[in-house]
Amino acid sequence: MNSRLTLAFDSGLPLPSDGQIGVFHPRAGMDLGSLPRDRVRIIQPLRPDHDAFAALGYATAPQADPDDRFALTLVCLPRAKPLARALVAQAVACTDGPVVVDGAKTDSIDSLLRDTRKRADIAGQLSKAHGKLFWFAADPEAFADWRPPEEQVIDGFRTAPGVFSADGIDPASQLLVDHLPHHVGNHVADLGAGWGYLSAHLLRDPKVQVLHLVEADHAALDCARLNVTDPRARLHWADALTWAAPGPVDAVVMNPPFHNNARAADPGLGRGFIETAARILSPRGQLWMVANRHLPYEQALAAHFAQTAEIAGDNRFKVLHAARPSRARR
């Protein structure tokens, strides 16, 4: 089946004969076969997707360079509206030819198309497979109001468009903080650390010697660098499902994601985080995690830890504690 991008080239979208082609935020598995691979530069801050395209031989980076210029850009629409607008504004500013926007209806592609029409003439569009693609060229100043603020500070923390809980402290993370012991361990890992809220709290404990912040979203990790400046912090741009700690840790703290690439609830992600925690913890290590009330993590915890318990919760979230990872899993 031809992708929307392939059909667009067949329908009149011009492919420049030379120059670099920027592809912003494509997800792993997206068909880019209609683009000349040797001219494509993938901009993808999510480590698993970044690595998937790098493994295919694409030039890949977590963010665009300030001096990048593109003959054509393709923006793969994320669901978060502020990030979507920021990516379009960035693409317009660094592109000398067409800007192409591709997205599913569930990513609000129709709404973005309507808003784009107010700022630029749409050169072409097509609909296929519950999604839409359109292209245009525009003056960057027409999209100046879509550029993200130079500094976005929420509750004293630096955040960025599109990162998890960009508009404020996540209530689940707050619940977890409220029920953590003062000292969780000397060597600690925060899996899925985001912009660093949990880690900033953990580092209030002077007994913590090393804290590993493991985060797959490069944009969130950039925020964490600003929010967590303690020299005991070690920041890792990595997929928590595959991350290998430099040595056993005493404690893991986490608020794992639970949506897959299709934005559907997927408890498998949280189970993968639990498996990583069991793998990297010392034999007497402990795990503290928070999750939505309906997510069935208790069985996974029991399979990987000798002791498990719910230690706090409300009608939305639960705080789970596990200790002594099963040696068979190590």
Phi, psi and omega in degrees: 000129180289141178283166176300325181294316178300316179294327179296317177297325177289340185258006175122354175294120182282133174259112180304143184285341176211176181098158182283145179245122180262134176238112186265120171061043173288147177268152180307136180095351179293139182279110176246021186295341180276358177257144177291112189302326184289350178250358185271138172237114180276129174249105186216111182279346180276119190302314181299317179289319175306310184292328179296318179286324176299323180293337178274358177098007178282146168290123190224140178215154179285340179205157180286149174280149181302331183267004181298136171231138183236145174280334177205143174234148174240120177259117177269110194294124171276167182285324183294119185299315179300321179291319179301313180295320179297321179293319178296315179299319179294318180297316179300321184289336185244017184239132178264355180231214184290144168256124182250134178239127182232135179192163177277160177300326179291347176264012177065038179297325181294319178296318180294323178298316179299318180291326179292324180301333180285347186239345184204158174277124179282120183280333180187160178201158173206155180241140178193143172052052176061031178208183183210151176226137175217161180218156185195168168234146187204162172284128180306328182293340178292341181245020183300326181284353177266351179290140179290155176296150180299330178219126179240105184246123180235123179053034179085002181246144176279129176230181181212154180304134175092342179284157181299134178058046182290338186263002180163172180295128180296130183297330177293317178296322178297319178298318179298314179303320183294343185238011174280144172293160181299322180236115180265338181161169180278321179244117191231149174234133174253103182274129186069052192290344180059221181272009165103015184297309180298318182295320178300322177293314183299326184282000170290342179277115182291346181279344176294128180265317180219136175232119179267122173261115182249117185215132183276339182268111183299325179295318178294321181293326175299321176295318180299326178299329180275329184273335184235091184257004179299133182295346177282348182279139174237118184261133183231118172277099189201157173280119182299337181289336183238358185297137177249120179290149179293344177191168180302143178249154181278331185209147172237135176236136184198150170234082191289150175291159179222021174243137178272188183298335178271007179069013177274150177298128185222093179300344179300329178295312178296322177297323177295321176297320178297318178297318178298316180302314180296326182288324187264347182283150173292166183305330178254020183289163183229150180238134169238129180216157175237147182208159172299143186307323187278353185278129188271076182265350186298321181295319178295320178297316181295330180285339186243351182224147180284332182230132177217150179195150168270123186253350179192167177167174174216198183286349180253321189228163175223143176255123184246142178235138178222148182219157177058078179302142182297129184296332181294340182268354186272000000 
